[in-house]
Amino acid sequence: LVEGLSIPEWMPEQGVSAISFLTATDFDLKSSKIYKEKLSQYLEKEIFQNSIGFKPLPESIHGRLAMIGVVTGVLAEIFGAGSMLYQFGKFPLPVLLFSGLITAASIIPIVKGTEGEYMDSLKDQYTVPEGVFTEANERLHGRLAMLGISVIFFVEALSNSALF
């Protein structure tokens, strides 16, 4: 049972471990040694502070995470790894590490000032179909994936089993 939070009867056992992880409050990042020595110089920059909230960068990052999460979560369900809630609750570290990598890969080109140059360089070497890899398509698919992953979590929580 999660302290300070009443878990509904319909909540699957796998979901309780995920909720426990997501509601943990016993870690203070700013007082940690690694934050003071390594992270504060990046996390306190204006680029990072401007990236928090309902803005294009966080939406892109969340969309990318959701697109990859839906595909990998559903495939893992199909191959018998259990529901997505169970997967996240049982194995949060790989999920968080992968999320960190996607976030870093999304932010680094902006910080370096090379945003968008990669696709232009590909066009010089390869035939890239016009209108396929666009910001609008990424935004649409990201939003659909965020909605999809939310529906999968909701249905799995209600049914107490994997969706696929």
N, C-alpha and C positions, 0 to 999 in steps of 0.2 A: 504494500500500500504506500502511496506517495504521501508524505507528510504535508498537512495543510491543504490537501486537495481531495475531495471526495470523488471516487471513481464510480461511474455509473455501473449498474449490474450488467448492462449489455456490452460493456467494454471487454474485448478479448484480452486474455492474459498477456499476449504478445504486445498489445498496445500499452499496457501498464508500464513495461520496461522502457518503451519509447517515451512515454509521458514523463517518467521519472528522470530520464536523461535530459529532456527538453526543459523541464522545470527546475533543474538544479540551480541553486543560488549560492553555493558554497565556494565559488571560485571568483576571486577578484583579479581580473587581468592586469589592471593598472598598478597593482602593488607587487606583481610578480617580477622577478629578476630579469626574465627574458624580455618582458615588455619594456622595462626601463633601459636595458642595454641595447636591444635590437629593434623592437617594434615601434617605440614611441616616435622615433624620427620619421617613420612612414605614416603611422596612423593619425598623427597630429597635423599632417600637411593639409593644405586647403583642398587639394584634389580629392583626398579621401573624405574630408568633411562635406564637400559638395556632392559626394556620390551617395550619400545616405538619404533615403526617403523615396518618394514617388518621382523618380527621375529616370531618364533613358538608360544610364549605365546600370543601376541596380536591376532594372527590368530586363535588360539584355543578359546580365549574369544569371538572374533567376530563371529566365527563359531557357538559357543554355543548360543550366543544371536540371531543369524539369525535363527538357527534351531527352537528355542522356539518361536521367533517372527513370523515366517512363519506359524507355527501351530496355535498359538493363534490368529494372525491377520486374517487368512483365516476362522477359526471357528467363530470369531466375525463377519466377513463379512457375512458368511452364515446365522447367527442368527440375522442379521439386524442392526449391529452397524455401518454400513457405510464402506467406503473405508479405506484401511490401512493409506493412507495419512490423511484422516479426523480423524481417531482414534488417530494418533500421534499428529496432530495439536490441537485437542480438549482436549486430556488427556495426556499431555507430562509427568506429574509428576509420574504416575504409571509406565510408560515406563522407565523413568530414574531411579526410585528407584529399579525396577526389574533388570535393567542393572547393577546397582551398586552392587546388591546382587550377581549376577552371576560373576561379576568381582572379588569381594571379595572372593567368594567361589573358584575361580580358582587360586587366588594368595596366599591365606592363607596356603595351604599345601606346597607350594614352600618356603615360608618364614619360616615355622616351620620345614622344612626339612623332611616332611613325604610324599612327592610326590610319588604316586603309591602304597603306602602301603594299601590303602583302598581296592582296587581290590584284592590284595593278601589275605587280611583278609576275604573277602567274599568267596574266593575259599575254605577256611577252613570250612566254615559253609554251603555253598550252592553249588549246581552244576551250574557252570557258563560255558556256551558253549565256547569251544575253538575257537578263531579267530573271535568272534563277537564283543566284546568290546575291540577294539585295537585302537592305536593312528592313524593308517592309515585309518581305517573306520571313526573315528571321523573327521579327516581332510577332507576326501572325502565328507562326509555328510555336514560338515560345509561349505565347498566351494560351494557345490550345493545349500545349503540354502541361502548363501550370494548372489549367482547369481540369485536364484529364487526370493528373496525379492527385488532385484534391478529390475528385469523384472516386477514384480507386481507393484512396484512404478511407473515405466516408463509407463506401459500400462494404469494404472489408471490415471496418469497425462494426457496422450494423449486422453483417452476416456471420461474423466471428470465424471467417475462413478466407482462404485465398480466392481471388476473383477468377483466376485462370487455372 
